[in-house]
Amino acid sequence: MANSNKNTSIPLLSILLLMLVYSNFKSWSNTSFYSNEVNGVSSFEIVQNDDEEKHQQDVIDKYLQSLNDKRADSLAVFQKLAFTYSEMNEPELAVQYIDRYVKSSLDINFVGHSFFDSISDSPAYQLIAAKYLKKINLWSIICLYISLIGFFVAVVLNLRKRSDKVSNLLMSFFVLLHSFFILHICALLTNYQYYFAHSLYISTSFSFLYGPLIYFYFKRVIQKHKFKTLDVLHIVPTIGLIVFLLLPVYVQSSEEKLRMLLNRTVPHGALITVMKLVSLVFYGILVVRIYVKAFKSKRKVSREEFVWQRNIVIFCSVYILTYSIYAFLIISKIYSGFLFNMQVGLMASLVLYVSYTAFVQPSIFGSLKIIRTQPKEKIQATKYVKSGLTESLSIELKQKLLHLLNDQKVYKQNDITLQKLSELMDTTRHNTSQIINEHFNLNFFELINKYRIEEAKELLKEERHKNFNIIDIAYEVGFNNKVTFNKSFKKYNQVTPSEYLKSLVA
């Protein structure tokens, strides 16, 4: 029995001993050899990460070496390096090779590759994304809005009947070019220039037309200038700009234009900027001279016309100043900042001002101001028994006619006719003739000459102490020659202009 217990205890003790040894061995291995966790990361994982980083660095060294030795396709190298640095969470280095890849491949959409999501929050990546990818901001929306307004106003100025269609056409082109330039700025702000590379230098084509347009506008509204063949010379600089500087760029492919934009190698940029500044200064001086001369001569204009012309001169002068700053920045290769964008803001303000004037003060562009009044007495229709002209419409047309004569002074236009006057009144020749006969007891020519003579008398009173020619007065009030002027003057005053002037001096 004793032997049986002894035999049973031996295996039991052996099992206990083995369990004790195994327990001690496991505890030792956990603390000394296998795991040794530090900060929650096992040594096995650290070794694995070190191996991965070493592998990534080896890949980078390999591609950099191949790039230096020119043994590999540079596009593939740039792409691999951009991906690798992004995976290593090195946004600054990744962005360098993203930029090099874009400029080499012309693939702008590469910037938005999903592989760069891991570094998308980094400042470096956000800068390059803002540089290349499509975007919309408040300033771009404002530019788009203003340019669309400008296009609309440029069309409206030519659709509505005006007293001087030539001056309105000049102003509409002036607004149209500014609006087109502002739309181009919108494309730059939103990076759409990269996606429509053929837009390169489109708005630049008209750089030398801003000055001539505003110059001839002032000559027309102030001096009643009529275009001559020699005036075509003013568009010669524009033709030269397009043929000699811009045409070689226009014929380039879309890819080549995009390469110019990405690498900022657009040709003749500084030269064109300086030449435009010279053009603006030259025509700006001419405009100021015309305005100052008219101001000193105390030319009679309405308050609205005076304010309008003064403000346009101020706008143009300040724009030239801001553009000179812009030109300096372009030459210095500074393409951003408040001073750089200041001329764009002023240009936008000019478009808005013209648009505001066109609708709030339409008389500036020849629109008629209709003043509705109650008739003082009933008009007896005798001659025009079958006329379809109602009494209310007759009074309304009379007020339009008075506005044209008293405020717009259309009689000073030496080519005014019954047809033109009817168009300004938005009615027919028959109605206009009836209005003149019934309300003024005169025919068309008698009415026009009467107003011209009254205007001439006022001018003679103002100029009686100055050395001037009477023929100048005749031309000023709308007559084409001195003989007709003298004859009409004597008809209404029983004396010639010279005799009338002597009576004033006496």
Secondary structure as GFF3:
##gff-version 3
##sequence-region A 1 506
A	DSSP	alpha_helix	2	32	.	.	.	ID=ss1
A	DSSP	alpha_helix	43	68	.	.	.	ID=ss2
A	DSSP	alpha_helix	74	87	.	.	.	ID=ss3
A	DSSP	alpha_helix	91	105	.	.	.	ID=ss4
A	DSSP	three_ten_helix	108	112	.	.	.	ID=ss5
A	DSSP	three_ten_helix	114	119	.	.	.	ID=ss6
A	DSSP	alpha_helix	123	132	.	.	.	ID=ss7
A	DSSP	alpha_helix	138	159	.	.	.	ID=ss8
A	DSSP	alpha_helix	165	189	.	.	.	ID=ss9
A	DSSP	three_ten_helix	197	199	.	.	.	ID=ss10
A	DSSP	three_ten_helix	203	206	.	.	.	ID=ss11
A	DSSP	alpha_helix	210	223	.	.	.	ID=ss12
A	DSSP	three_ten_helix	229	235	.	.	.	ID=ss13
A	DSSP	alpha_helix	236	240	.	.	.	ID=ss14
A	DSSP	pi_helix	241	246	.	.	.	ID=ss15
A	DSSP	alpha_helix	247	250	.	.	.	ID=ss16
A	DSSP	alpha_helix	254	263	.	.	.	ID=ss17
A	DSSP	alpha_helix	269	296	.	.	.	ID=ss18
A	DSSP	alpha_helix	303	331	.	.	.	ID=ss19
A	DSSP	alpha_helix	338	360	.	.	.	ID=ss20
A	DSSP	three_ten_helix	362	365	.	.	.	ID=ss21
A	DSSP	alpha_helix	391	402	.	.	.	ID=ss22
A	DSSP	pi_helix	403	408	.	.	.	ID=ss23
A	DSSP	three_ten_helix	410	412	.	.	.	ID=ss24
A	DSSP	alpha_helix	418	424	.	.	.	ID=ss25
A	DSSP	alpha_helix	429	440	.	.	.	ID=ss26
A	DSSP	alpha_helix	444	463	.	.	.	ID=ss27
A	DSSP	alpha_helix	470	477	.	.	.	ID=ss28
A	DSSP	alpha_helix	482	493	.	.	.	ID=ss29
A	DSSP	alpha_helix	497	505	.	.	.	ID=ss30
###
